């Protein structure tokens, strides 16, 4: 049981940056969509056809950028972290990962 607990702590430590970035950006986007976006619409009033088209394009761009950030940044950050660790921890074709030795 103790080994399992230590393993969970090490895994959480490894994924801390991805977890933090996902929750911070997710919270900011939620506040943007739930509070800021409706407040701006109240101030803007009734849209003309060109204003509505601009607003729609802005919504689509925000959705695409948000999905790309939340979908791509955490995995890319972890890939970079593993790549850096593999350069630092490689000794005689053996990797030391979470207290275990894996030889290739």
N, C-alpha and C positions, 0 to 999 in steps of 0.2 A: 504494500500500500504506500509506503514511504517513497519508493522509486517512482511510482505512478504520479504522486504529488509533485515530486521534483521535476519529472518530465513535463507536466502541465505548466509549471512555473517557467521552465526554460522555453517552451513553445510560445507562451504568452509574451515573454520578453522578446522573442524573435520577431513576432508580428505586431509589436506595439506601435510602430510608426504607421503601418497600414491601417490599423484599427483607429488610431487617433485621427489620421487624415480623413478617413471615410466618415467618421462621426462628426468631425468639425464641419466639413463641407456639406454633409447631409443636413446638419442642423441649420447652417446658414442658408442653404437653398430652401429648406422648409419655411424658415422665417420670411424669406424673400417672397415665396409663393403665397403664404398665408396672410402676411401683414402688409408688406411693402407694395406688392403688385395690386391688390384691391384699393389701397390708399391712392396710388397713382391714377387708377382708373376713375376714382371719385373726383379727383381734381381735374382730370382731362375732360369730363363731361361727355356729350354725345359725339361720336366719331362721324366724320365724313367717310366717303368710300375710300379715298386715298389714305386717310388716317387709320381706318380699319385694316387696310391691306398692310400698312407699315407695322401696326400693332401685331398682326398675325405673323408676319415675318419675324418680328422680334421674339415672339413666343416660341416659334419653331427653332430659332437659333439658340435661345436659352435652353430649350429641352435637349437639343443635340449636344451642346457643350457640356451640360450637366451629366448626361448619360455617358459621354466619352470620359469625363473626368472620373466619375465614380466607378466606371467599368475598367478603365485602363491604368490609372495612376497607382492604385494599390498593388496590382500584380507587377507592374514595371518596377516599382520601388523594391519589392521583394526579390525580383530577379537580379537587380543591381546589387542588393545586399548579399545574396548568395554568391554572386560572381566575385565580389570583393572578399568575402570570407574564403572562397575557394583559393584565391591567390595568396591569402595570408596563411591559411591553415594547411596548405599542401606540403607534406613532408614525405619524400620517397614514395610517391604515388599512393599515399594513404591520406585519407581525410579524417579528421577528428571532429565528429559532429555529435553534440549532445552526449558527451562522455563515451561514445562508442567509436571504435576504429573501423573504418571501411576502406579496405585496400582494393585497388583495381588491378 
